[in-house]
Structure formats: structure tokens, C-alpha cells
Amino acid sequence: MVALTYPRNTLERGRQLIVAPVAANTVIYHGALAALNAAGFAVPGSTSTTLKAAGRAQNTANNATGSAGAVKIEIKRGVFRFVNLPTDPILQADVLSDCYIVDDQTVAKTNGGNTRSKAGRVLEIEGNGVWVEIV
């Protein structure tokens, strides 16, 4: 391909919303921390080393009896408040540091001895949760 020599209408898609096929035998609840597994299918957040944090589930997707990809889910990327794991808490000193997925609503300060995948970056700590940027 050669460089442009005239204006081009480059199509754009919003980067805050993705649509992903859901893994087989999986239910993801609205509001959950959603991730993509090693095969690229959406799953609820869990303790695993092979997940890629995708964002917050915009709806409930029930693929409990379907094959992989039979159902799709909308996932919004951005900044969301999740539960701070009391036994591995994220502290004020951890702002702008990475945090890690524990389950579909909980994040932790550490990777749990290399058992957890990265959730995103800590932006703020509150008494009732941690604001995490997932991009």
C-alpha cells in the first residue's frame, strides 16, 4: 500500500464499548468485572493467570447451555468501582499502580503469588471500594 495522496474517510468505532462472544457454559452478570479468556471469549473475572480484563458487563449474558460464542455481551471499558479484597487490600500508596482480579466484583493489591491476572490501574480508594481504570 502507498501513502495517501488525498483525504481519506477513516471509519471510527467508539473505544469504550466492545461486543464479545461469551465462553461456553458461562453466565456473566450485569455489572460484573468481565474479562477475555485465553481463547478470546468473555468470562466473569476470576482468579486466573490467563485473563485479560475487558471492563464492566453492560448486561447479563446467559450462555449456561450454549457453545462458545452462541451469546454475545456488551462490555464497557472505563473506570469502575470494585470491592477491595480485605486480605490483600489496595491502599492509598497504590494509586496509579496495577491491581489484580480476584473475582467478578473484587480486586486485590497483588497478583496473589502469580495466580491473578491484572485488572487495571488504581485511580482512587474509597471506604466502599476501589476505582479501577480498565483500558
C-alpha positions in Angstrom: 0.0 0.0 0.0 1.2 3.5 -0.7 0.9 6.6 1.4 -2.3 8.8 0.9 -2.3 11.4 -1.7 -5.8 12.6 -1.0 -8.1 12.8 2.1 -9.5 9.5 3.4 -12.7 8.9 5.4 -11.2 6.6 8.1 -14.0 4.9 9.9 -14.1 5.1 13.7 -15.7 2.9 16.3 -16.1 4.1 19.9 -13.4 2.6 22.1 -15.4 2.4 25.3 -17.7 -0.4 24.2 -16.8 -3.8 22.9 -19.0 -6.7 22.0 -17.5 -10.1 22.8 -18.7 -13.7 22.3 -19.3 -15.4 25.7 -17.5 -18.7 26.6 -19.4 -21.9 26.7 -21.3 -22.8 29.9 -20.9 -19.3 31.2 -23.1 -16.7 32.8 -21.8 -13.1 33.2 -24.0 -10.8 35.3 -24.7 -7.2 34.6 -22.1 -5.0 36.4 -19.5 -7.8 36.6 -15.9 -7.3 36.0 -15.7 -9.1 32.7 -12.6 -10.5 31.1 -11.5 -12.4 28.0 -10.1 -15.9 28.5 -7.1 -17.3 26.6 -9.3 -18.3 23.7 -10.7 -14.7 23.5 -14.2 -15.5 24.9 -15.8 -13.3 27.6 -15.9 -14.7 31.1 -16.6 -13.3 34.5 -13.5 -12.2 36.4 -11.9 -14.9 38.4 -8.6 -15.9 39.9 -6.6 -17.0 36.9 -3.4 -16.0 35.2 -4.7 -16.1 31.6 -7.4 -13.4 31.7 -7.4 -10.0 30.1 -9.6 -7.5 31.9 -12.1 -6.2 29.4 -14.4 -3.9 31.5 -17.8 -3.9 33.1 -20.6 -6.1 31.7 -23.4 -3.9 30.4 -26.0 -6.6 30.5 -26.4 -10.2 31.8 -25.3 -12.8 29.3 -26.5 -16.3 29.9 -24.7 -18.9 27.9 -25.0 -21.6 30.5 -26.1 -24.2 28.0 -24.6 -22.8 24.8 -21.4 -23.4 22.9 -18.6 -20.8 22.9 -19.8 -17.7 21.0 -23.5 -18.6 21.0 -24.2 -15.5 23.0 -22.5 -12.1 22.9 -22.1 -9.5 25.6 -21.5 -5.7 25.6 -18.6 -4.7 27.8 -17.8 -1.1 28.6 -14.3 0.0 29.2 -13.5 2.8 31.6 -13.3 3.5 35.3 -15.4 1.4 37.7 -15.6 0.8 41.4 -15.0 -2.7 42.6 -14.7 -4.3 46.0 -11.2 -4.1 47.7 -10.1 -7.5 49.0 -9.7 -7.2 52.8 -7.0 -9.8 53.0 -4.9 -8.1 50.3 -6.1 -4.5 50.4 -5.2 -1.8 47.9 -4.0 1.3 49.9 -3.6 5.0 49.1 0.0 4.4 48.3 -1.1 2.1 45.5 -2.9 4.8 43.5 -1.7 4.7 39.9 -0.4 1.1 40.4 -1.8 -2.0 38.9 -4.4 -4.1 40.8 -5.5 -7.7 40.1 -8.7 -9.7 39.5 -9.9 -11.9 42.4 -13.5 -12.5 41.1 -16.2 -10.7 39.1 -16.5 -7.9 41.7 -13.3 -7.9 43.7 -9.7 -6.7 43.1 -6.5 -7.0 45.1 -3.2 -5.3 45.6 -1.0 -8.2 44.5 -1.1 -10.9 41.9 -1.5 -13.5 44.7 1.8 -15.3 44.1 1.3 -15.2 40.3 -2.3 -16.6 40.5 -4.2 -13.5 39.4 -4.5 -11.5 36.2 -4.2 -7.7 36.0 -7.5 -5.9 36.4 -6.3 -2.4 35.6 -4.8 0.7 37.2 -6.0 2.1 40.6 -7.3 5.6 40.4 -8.9 6.2 43.8 -9.5 4.5 47.1 -12.8 4.9 48.9 -14.2 3.3 52.1 -16.5 1.2 50.0 -14.3 0.3 47.1 -11.5 0.9 44.6 -11.9 2.9 41.4 -10.1 0.9 38.7 -9.3 2.1 35.2 -9.7 -0.7 32.6 -8.4 0.2 29.2 
